[in-house]
Amino acid sequence: MGLAKKILIVDDEEDLCLLMKIYYTRKQYEVSIANTLQEGLAKLETLHPDVLFLDNNLPDGLGWDHAGEILEKYPELELHLISAFHPNIPQNVDKARLRIMEKPFTQQQLNELGY
């Protein structure tokens, strides 16, 4: 399974993470989960995922505040910012390189992402 795309989900909603992990694992992706910002940033560094789903309101910080540096450090990464609270889109970020998904999202919306 070493050639499978790797997905990292950083969100403190454990049920959402589990559902997304089941969904993408069935599609043959390698899926990792982090429930805090610091854990997520550490896993991003060690796992080098192809796709990152990043929540904004995490127990230890605002995930979206790190979008610019993440995109700069990982130019091939596909970044999906997720949130239920309509936060402001990060400034000074190439908006063409990220997608914003409002929670709750549906399986159909995940299907439309193409992976």
Secondary structure, DSSP 8 states (H G I E B T S, - for coil): -TTS-EEEEE-S-HHHHHHHHHHHHHTT-EEEEESSHHHHHHHHHHH--SEEEEESEETTEEGGGGHHHHHHH-TT-EEEEEESS-----SSS-GGGEEEEESS--HHHHHHTT-
